[in-house]
């Protein structure tokens, strides 16, 4: 069994995630390569794609959302993600046990509506949402269906277990603060799909974008129970490659998955909040050095906008008056500062027509962070 180093794993992730160099891809093709982009911050998918696609413009993602070649919904880790439209059914069906378990728990039953009644209502709820509906319209439907007030837990429970998409409603990005919803075009097929068969598809999609990886990494990526991961991997059997990890652990991968090697150059990057590479693994040391994790990942689960140097988290960034403030854990070299300055200038230009002070509501974290190597890189 071939043994891979931590550097090999880091470069495999960066290569598959298009972070070794920006690539000239269409938005939907890039999203499929990334697999899933966490999207509770409306700007995050845009900044994620800016880091990966050569010449990317925000209007390209706007158009992809409008055409539904990429879609936004509650999926992995029970939070909002952007995925390729062709992946939605598989990912939603694979996540069904997790979504039901998390959203139809004891808090849900405080509404006096049973989980069984909620599951039985999904078909009719989706039928009502075949055209775009506001939150008020959908909560009104829920109240009429069950004869009780629509509590937050009841509303979130029915919505999340249903194959429902967010409808573009921006600005400044495609999705604003008052979301509307619509049934997925393949809603009937999604509801009919077997969740265990879909889990096999989820494993393959994860490995395409993030392999080689452990079973624990797969479970963490999606928030699914480990027995389900084991069954899916057993079903795949010899169709998967196997490697030995840095600590002797067994890693799985798709055949022919990209392995650039730990010597591949990795340029600096200014990553979005909750970027996929920060969240995809149980063992996050392939991207986040352990000493920095509690700074990058805040107590409420916020993953701050990070600086990558040589492929690993080396600091944080935020927009300020005059450009991008970059705060590093260790002093970058002169060449690295110059490369970061070029990235910052490009990012300022990218954000200028949309939201120059992007992620501003999260800037309060900087009051609790003290780093020694700080520069404002002018745009």
N, C-alpha and C positions, 0 to 999 in steps of 0.2 A: 504494500500500500504506500503510495507516494505521500511524503510528509510535506506539509505547507507551513511556512513561517507566518508570524503575525504580519510581516511586511507583504507577503504574498496575498493574504486575505484583504488587507487594506487596498492594495492595488486592484484586486479583482472587483471589489465593491466600486471603487472609483471608475474603473473602466466600464463596467456594466451600467453605471449610473451617469455616464457621459461627463465625468468630472476630470478626466485626464486631458481632454480637449473638447471645446464646443463643436458640435456636429451639425451639419446642414440638413436637419430633418423637419418634416411637417409636424405640427403640434400633436396630432393624434398619434403619430408614430413614436414621438418622444415620450408621451405619457405612457404608451404601452411599454416602452423600454424601462421607464422608471417604476412601473407597476401600479403604484398608488402614491398620491401626494396629499399629506394631511392638510386640511383646508379650513379649520375653524377661523383662522385669520384670512380674510378674503384676498389679501395681497400675496400670501405665501406661495400659491401655485405659480403666480407670475414671476416672482423672484427665483423660485426653483427652476423654472424653464429658462429664465435669463442666464442662469449659471450654466446651462447645458446646451442650448441651441444657438448656433451661429446666426447672428443678425436677428434674433428674436424680437418681435414687437408685441406689445400688449394686445393690440387689435386682433392678432392671430388667435390668441386664446379666447377672446370675446367671441369671435366667429365660430370657433370649435364648440363653445358652449351653446351658442344660438342654434347651431346645426345638429347638436347632440351627438357629435362624434366623440366628445368626451363629456362626462357627466359627473355631478356632485351629489353625494348621498351619505347617509350614516352607514359605515361599513366596518372596516378594520378598527380594532381597539375601541369599538363602539363610539366612534367619533367621525366627523365629516372628512371625507376623502374625495379627491378627484381621480377618476379612473377612465380608461378607454371604454367606450360604449360596449364593445364586444366582450369585455371582462366583467361587466356589471352582474349579469345573471349568475355566473359561476361564483363570484366573490360573495354576493348577497346570500345565495343558497348555502354556501359553505359556512357563512357566519350565522345562519339561522339559529342553531342551538344557543350560541353565545348571546345573540340579540334578544332572544326570548328569555333566557335566564337572567340577563341584566335588566331588562325593561319590564318584565312581568313578575317582579319579586314582591316582597312583603309591602313595599311602599305603594306599589300599584294596587294591591288588593285593599288598601285603605279607602279606595274609591267605591268599594262594594261590588265592582265589576270583577268577575273571575277571569283568570288567564284563559280559560277555555272559551269564554264568551268573546274575549278580545281576539283570539285566533280565528274564531268563527266569523268575525266581522270583517276580516281583512279583504276578502273577495269583494264585498260590497263597498268597502272604503276605497279600494283601488278603482272600482268602476266609477265612483263619484268623482275621482280625481283624474279621469281621462282627459279633462281639460284643466288648465291651470286654476288652482284654488288658493285663496289666501288662508292665513292661519285662522282668521275669524270664521270663514266658511267651513273649514274642516273641523274646528272645535264645535261649531254649531251642529254639524252632522253627527259628531260623537255624542253630544248631549241628547239629540233626538233619538239616536239609535239605542242608547242605554238608559235614558230617562233620569240621568244624574248630571250634576254640574261637571264640566270638563276640567278636572284638576290638571296641574302640570304633569304629574306622573301618568295619568290616564292618557293625556294627549301625546306625550313623548313615547309612551308604550305602544300605542296603536300605530303611530307614525313610523317608529323605528323598525318594527317587525314587518312593515309593509314595503314592497318594492317601489318606493317613492323617490323622486328626484327633486332637487332644488331647481327653481326656475330663475334664469338670470334676471336681476332686478337692480343692478348697480345704480349710479356710479359711486366711487371712482373706479372700482373694479367691477367684475360682472355681477357680484352678489352684494347687496346692501344689508342694512340692519333689519329690514322688514321682509323676510323671505316668503315666497310663494312656492307651491309644490305642484307636481304633476306625476301621474303614474309613469313608470318606465315603459318604453315601447314594447319590451318583451316581458311585461309583468306576469302574464299567464304562464309563460314558459319558466320564468324564475320561480314562481310559486309551486310549479309541478316538479321542479328539479330535485333529485335526491341529494340531501345535504352531505352524505358520505361520499358519493361520487364527485360532488362538487369540491369536497375537501382535497381529493386527489389533484384536481385542477388548480386549487389554490397553492398546494405545495409546489407544483411545477412552475406556476407563475412567480412565486417567491424566489425560487432558485434561479430562474431566468435573470431576475434583476438583482439578487443579493447573494447568490451562492459563491463559493461553497459555504455551507452553514450547518449548524447542529439542529437536532430536533427541537431543542429548547429555543433556538432562534426562531424557528417557524412558529412555535406556540406563542412567543412573545410578539412577533410581528402582527399577528392577527388577534391575539387574545382568544385562543381556543384551548380546549383541554388537551393535555398531553396524550391521553389514550387515543384521541381522534387523529392526532399527528402520527402516532405509531402505526395505526391501522392503515392510513393513507400511504405511508412510506413502505409498509409491508406489501401493500397492493402493487406499488410500483416496482418493487423487487429489484431485479437486475437491470431495469431500465435507468437506474440512477448510478452515477459514478460515486465512488467512496474514496475519501482521503483521510490521512491522519492529521489532526490539528496540532497547533504548537504545544499543547499540553497533553498530547496523546489521545485526545478525544476523536471520535469518528465524525467526519463531516460528510454531508451528501451534496450532490450537485447534478445538474442536467449534463448529459454527454456533450462534450465540445464547448462547455461554458468558457468564456473568456478568462484567461489567466495571464495578465501582462507581466507578472513577476515583480519582485519588490524593487527592482532598479528602474522601473518606468518613471519618468519625470512627472511630478504632480504640481501644477501651477497653483498659486494662492487663489482662494475663492472667498466670497462674502456670501454666506449661506443664509437662506430664509429661516424664520422661526419654524420649529418643528420639521426641519427637513428630513426626508425619508431616511437618509443614511445615519441620522442620529437616533432614530427610533426603531430601526428594523431588527435589532439584535438583542438577545438576552445578554450576550457578552459584548458590551459596547466598547470594549477596549480597542477593537480594530480601528475605531475612529476617534473616540474620546479618551485621552489619557486619564487614568483613575484619579489623579490628583486634582483634575479640573472638573470632575463630573458635578460636584455639588454647586459649583459656580454656574455652570451651563444649565443644569436642570434645577429649577427652583422648587420650593416646597409644595407649590400648588400644581406642579406638573408642567409649567411653562418651560419650553426649550428655547432659550434665547438665540438671537441671530449670531451665528458663530463665524469666526475667521478660520479658514483652513490654511495651514502652511505645511508643505511637504505631505499633504494628504491627511493631516490630523488636526483636530481642534487645537488652536493655539491662542485663541482670544475671542473677543466679542466686538460687535460693531453696532452703531446706531447713527441715524442722521442727526446732525446738529446744524446750527447756523454756520454756514461757510463750507459745508461738505459732509464727510462721513468720519465720525470719530471711531478710531480703531484702538482697542485696548488689548494688549497682549500679555500673556502670562510670563513670557520670556522675551528678551530683546531680539527682534528680527534683524537679519543682516541688512546692509545697505541695499543689496539687490532685492531682497524680499520686500523692504519698505517701498522700493520703486515699483515693484509689481503690484503691490497692494494699492498704491496711489493710482495706478492705471485702472485697476478694477473699480476703485472708489469713484473716479471721474466718470467712468462708464455707467455706474449705478446711479449716480446723481442725475445724469442725463435721462436714464431709463425711467426714473421715478418722477421727473419734473412735471410731466403733463398729467399725472395721476394723483400721487400722494407723496410729496417730497419728504414729509415727516412720517414715513411708514413705520408701523408698529409702535406708534407714539404712546399708546395707552399702557405699554409694557416698560416704558423708560424708567418708571419708579424703581425698578430693580437695581438700577445703577447707584442709587443712594446707599445700597447695602453691599456694594462691590468696590473693592479698592485694588487696582492694578497699577503696576509701576511704569509700564511702557505704553504710553498713550500719545496718540497724535491725531490731529484733525487733518484729514487728507482732503484738500480742496477739490471741489468739483469744477 
